[in-house]
Amino acid sequence: MTVPDVPEGYTRYLMKSKFGMGRDFRILDPATEADLFFVDGKVGARPRAEVQGPDGATLFTVTGKMLGIPKRMDVTDASGAQVAHLHAQAFKFIKDKIDVTLASGEEWLLEGNVIEKDYSVRNAQGGVVLQITQKWLTVRDKYTIDVWQGVEPGLAFALVWAVDRWVERD
């Protein structure tokens, strides 16, 4: 199966996991597979990751409370200001819908099959701001992320890492 073209208005990235305990990911250019970003997952009692830009500077930090009910994760920018808050329904072990609240107050809804890594994030108007899928790729540790224009790519990678950790820990 061939990978379809990037939809108009989106930028495509490949997200490839690196073997290791912290669930690190390399973000690649789909045409050249050159490194663009890096998500550095940290090992510890609380899930944590840093989204690093091409120069190695931390753009976003993701922290979570996995044992909290309901599960939640927060995304902060480099200055420590909260950018997004992810929260799932209590006592629901298979996550097919996760609410994302941005610092601006805007609500996004992440929905789809997170276990199969085929889901989308919709804004309050119903428009798709992120499309994450593994269905076109044969390598199971790599998937595509289509980011709508105007959405910060680093934030998109932070959200994908958070969902990946939820799936891995459930």
N, C-alpha and C positions, 0 to 999 in steps of 0.2 A: 504494500500500500504506500503510495507516495504522499508526502506532506503537502497539503494544499498551500496556495499562496497566502501571504499575509493579508488579512482584510484591510481595506482602505481605512486610514486613520489610526492604525495600530503599529507598534514596533514589536518585532519578535525577538525573543531571547531564548537560548537553550539553558536549562538549569541541570547541571550534572552533579550527582552526589559523589563525594570522595569517601573512600573507606576510612572509617574511624569512629571513635566513640561519641564525638560531639555532633555528628550529622552536619559536616561541612559541605558546602555546595560551591561549585565554580559556576559563574554566569558567563556564558560564551556568546560570541557573535555567531549566528546560525550559518552564515556563509563561509567564514574562515575558521571558526572554532577558536578564535583568539579570546583570551581572558579579558573580561570587561569589569566584572565585580566579583566579590568573594563574600560568602556568608560563613562566618566563623562561629560554629556552634561550640558552646562551652559545656564541659562535663560538671555535674554537681547535683545537689538535691533539688534545685529549682532550674527549670530549663532556661537557657539564656543564649543569645547569639548576637553577634555584631555584623551588620551589613557594611562592608567596606567598599569604597569607590576604587576606581582604577589606580589611584595614587596610594592606596592603602589606608586612607583616612576613614575613620568610622563615620558613617552617614546616619545610621539608625541602630538602636539597640532594642532587642526583644527580650522581655522577661515574663515569666509566667508562674502561676501557682497551679501545679498539676493536681495536687490533692485537695484543692479547694472545690467546693460544690456550690455553684456550678464552676466548671473550668473557665479560666480567663487568662488572657495574655495582654500585655501592654507593649506598645511600640513608642519609643521616645526618639527624638532627634539628637544630633550631636551635642546640643546644649543641655539636654536632659528634659526638655519640654515634651509632654505627652502629645503624640500625633494621632494615635489610634488605640482603640480598646476592643479586643475580641472577646466575645462571651458566648458560651453554648448553653443549651438547656440542661438543667440538672437531671441526673439519672438517665441520660440518653447516651448510650455507649457508642453507637454508630452515628457519627456526625454527618448529616446530609445538609444541615443548615446551620450556619454560624453567623451571628450578628457582628457587624463591625461598626463601631461608632468613632467617627473622626473628631479631632479636636474642634473643628468648626461646628460640630453638632450634626453634621450630615450622617445619615445612616446608610450603610451598604449591607447587602445580604450576600453571603457566600453560600452557594447551593450547588448540588450535584453529587457525584460519587467520589468522595475524598479518598476512599480506600484504593480505588482504581486510578486515582490522580486524574480525574476528568471532571472539572468543575469550573464555575464562573463566579465572578463577583459583579453584582448589579448595584447601581446607584439608586437613589430614592425614586427617580423617574423611570426605572426599569431598564436603563441602558447598561450594556455590558462594558465595564471598565477594565476587567481582567478576564482572560480566558486561559486556563491552565489545563493541559492535556498531555497524556502519554500515549494515546491511542494510535498515533501515526508512526511512532518510533518502535524499533525492534529492541533497542537497548533499554532494559527496564530501569536503569538508574539515571535516565535522562528524559526530560520532558520539555515541552515548549510552553512559553509564557508570552501571550500577546497582551501588550500594555497599551491602553487607549491614550491618545495624545492628551497631554495635560496632567496625566497621573505620574507621579514621581516613581521611576523604576525601582529605586531602593526600597520604597514603601511596599511595592508589589512583592519584592523578594522576601521582605520581612514577614508579610502575610503568608506567603507560601511556606516559609520555614516553620512558622507557628502551626499551621495546619498539619504539616508533615510530622512535627513532634507529637501532636495530638493523636494522629493515626498510629505512630510507632509505639506510643505508650498505652494505648487502649487495649 
